[in-house]
Every structure is written in C-alpha cells, then in structure tokens.
Amino acid sequence: MLQQIIGVKVIISSELKQKLYAAVLSDVLDGMGHGGQAMRPFVRPLDESLVLLGRARTGGYTNTYSVEDDENPYELEIRLIDDLKPGDVPVLGCGGPTERIAPWGELLTTATMARGGVGCVTDGLVRDIKHIRALEFPVFHGGIGPLDSRGRGRMVEIDRPVQCGGVTVHSGDIVFGDADGLVVVPQDIADEVFERALAKVADENHTRDELLKGSLLGDVYAKYGVL
C-alpha cells in the first residue's frame, strides 16, 4: 500500500492528501504508542492551503562562523538535492528555533521540483517566500528571514537521523503536513498508521453526520469512540 501512496501513483497520493489530515495521523500515532511525532508548533507551513506528503531525505546542519576562500559551503546541500527521487522531501535539521540559519529558498525549491521532490521541512529559516508561494510548493519552516546560510550554518551530514522541530527523523520516514502542523510517520509502521487513519476518518465522518442530525455527543462517542 505505501509504495502506492508515496510518489509512485500520483492519483492515489492526491486522494490521500485530500482524505487525511495531520491531526488524525497524530491521534493514530498516539494510540500506537508514538506520541512524540508532531513537530513543535513553531514549525509552520509557508502556505496553509497546501498539504505535504512524501518521503523524508534528511540533512543535518551546524553553526559556522567563517568560510574559506577555496571551499564550497553548499557542497552537501547540492549533493542531497541532486540525489532526490520523485516523492522525496528534504528534511533539514538546524537546531531550531534559530535566527541564524536559512537553508531554504527559491533556487533549492526550483531544483527540488525538477527532481520530483514534493516539499521541504526545516526548523531553520526560509527566504524568497513570494517566489516559493507562487510555485505552490509546500514548505514547513521555523521562521522567515533573508539570511544566507553561508558563514552561518553548514550541512554536515546526509541521510542520518536528525532532530527537526523536536522530532527525530530518519530518511525514508513519511512526513505529512497541513495547516495544523507537521507529523512524522516512522517508515516501519507507516502502512498500519495510514490504514488506521483512513478508518478513523470514516468514523469521524459518521460522527459528524449524526451530530448534524441532532444526536447527543455522548451517544455518538459511545458508538464510534472518536472525538
């Protein structure tokens, strides 16, 4: 099921993006004993009308304070972006909230879209936001600022577990974000999480329908067990 969801069959992926939402995935993860999978509230969507669903590709940053004349401070960033596959989402851990590191902007967005990437998640800053919004590219960020990462932050690792927005993220995990926030679904339980989430959405729809008809909340909760 999961390979049909993520980046292989766009129609099915689009259907899931319409049916699911971050809150129901968070609830399901809570019920499965994974209560720490929602990023901290400061990580917000650049455009609340967009939904993000894809596979994480992780990059970890550290603070820097100088750049040598003969070095390329973007070397690992470039390597990560050029290696993206359709359905991938760069997840960039910058130790946020931060006022120093802005790892994401218009040109990385353009390069990611060309590779088939479907979004970006970072607890660092984002810039060039008017251009990114015009591209309708989902970005979850830890703040907005004009700063270049050069001389302030450097990517030091790729495809290793990173802390981003308070969640440990591994390459291959599934990230889902909407106006409520960003949830990370561990890859080894992703199939079960999505199946349970779809079932919970169906129960919530039944609950809503009965409440609109005038049924008491207590009675409906006893019947479907969702709230």
N, C-alpha and C positions, 0 to 999 in steps of 0.2 A: 504493500500500500504506500509506504513512504516514498519510494522512488517515483511513484506516480504523482505524489503530492509536490515534490520539490524539484522544480526545474526540468522535468522530463516531459510532462504533459501539461502545457500551459493552461489548457481549458480546465483541467481538474484543479490545478493550483489556484486559478482565478475563482473557481467555485468555493474552495475552502476559504479564501480570503474574504469572500462575501458572507459565508456562514459563520465563521469563527470570530472570536474577539479575545483580546488579551486577558480580560477578567475571567472568562470561563476556563481558559488554559491554566491560569494561576490557581483557580479553585481545584481543578483536577490534579494539578501537581501537589497542592496542599493535601488532598485526600490520599495521595500515593506516598506521602511522607517526604516530599521535596518542597519544603516551604520557603526556601531562600532563592527562588529562581526569577523573581521580578526585580529588575534593576531599580536603583534608588530613584525617588521622584524627581530629582534634578535632571535626569536624562529624559529629554522631551523630543517629540517629533518636530522637525522643521516645518512640516505641513501636516496638520491634523486630519486632513481629508484623505491622506494616503495610508495604505496598510502595507506592512513589510512582512514578507515570509520568505525565508531562504536558509541556506546552509552557512554556518559561520566559517570564516577563514581568519585566524587570529594574528594580531601583531601587537607586540608589547613595546612601550616607549619608556625612556628615562629622560630626566632633565639633563641638558647640556648647557654649556656656557661659552663655548668657542668652537670654531670650525677652522680646520687647517686649509690653507690655500689650495692644496692639491687633492683634497678629498671630496667625495660626493656624499653629502649628508642625507640624501634621499635614496641611497642605494637599496636598502631593504624594502622601503616603500614601493619603489619601482618594481622590484622583483616580485613582491606579493601581488600587486595589481596586474602585472603582465601574466601571472600564472593563474588568474581567476578563471573558473569554469562557469557555464550557464547555471544560474540559480545561486551562485555564491554571494556572500555578504561579508565584506571586510568588517571585523570587529576589533577596534583599536583601543587597547587599554592604556590610558595616560595618567593613571593615578588620580583621576578627577574626584571632586571638582578642582579645576585648575584655572589659573589666569594666564598661564604661560604657553601652553602647547595647543596649537590649532592644526591638527594633522589633515583636515579635510577641506576641500574647496572645489571650484568648478572644474579644473583640469583633471583631478583624480576622479570626479564624477563622470566626466566625459569618457575617460579611459576605461572606467569600470563598466559603463553601459556598453561600450564597444566589445568588451569581453563577455557580455551576457550577465554581468553582475546585476543584482536586483535591489541593492540598497547599501547603506553603511550604518554602523553603530559605533559610537565613540563616547567616552566620558570626558574627552577633551573638547576643544572649541571647534567651531566650523565657521568658514567665511565664504564670501561670494554667494550669499544666500539668495539674492534675487535671481541669479542665473540658475542656481540649483532648483529653486521652486519652479522656474519657467520650464525646466526639463521634466518636472513631475517625477522626481527621483526621491524615494523615501530615505531620509537621513534622520537618525536619532542622535542627539548631541548633548554635551554637557554645558553648553553655553555658546554664545556668538561673539566673535571678535575678529579684528583684521590681522592679527599677528601671524607671520610665517613661523613654521616650526624650526626653521634654520637657526642654529645658535641658541635655541630654547629647549628643543626636545629632539630625540633621535630614536627611531625604531631600532631595537636591539635584538629582537627575536621574532620568528615567524612560525606559525603552526605549533606553538607551545601553549599550554594553558595560561590564560591571562585573567587578571581581575579587571572587570569593566563594570562600572556602576554598581559595585558591591556584589557582583556575581562572578563566580569562576566559570569561564567559557573555554571550551575545547573546540578546535577545528572539527567540523562535522556536526556539532550541535545545531539544533534548529532554533532560529530566532523569529519571534512573531511580535510585531509591534503595531499599535494603533493609537488613537487619541488618549487612551487610558495609560499607556506606558509600554514597556518592552519586557517580554518574557523569554527566558532561555529554556528550551526543552532539551535535556540530555539525549544524545543520539541513541543510546542503548535502550531507552524506554519510549522513544518518540512514537512508534506505531500505536502502542497502548494508550498513550496520552491523547493522541488525535482521535482515536476511536471513542474513548470515554468522553472527550469534549464534544464530539458530534452528538452522542447520545444525550449529554446534559443539555445541549442547545435545544434538542427536541422536547425534553421535559420542561425547559423554561418556556418554550413556545406554548405548550399545553397549559402551563400555569398562567401565563399572561392571558390566554384566551378565556380561561374560566374566571379569572379576576375581572375581566372586562364585562363578563356576563353577570357579575354581581356575587359570585361565590365568595365566602369568607376566606381570608388569608390562611387562618389556622386549618380549615378544612382542606384547602388546596395544598398546603405544605405537607399535611399528613398523607396526602395522596401521592405527591410527586417527590417530596423531600428536597426541593430546591428553593432557594431564596436569594 
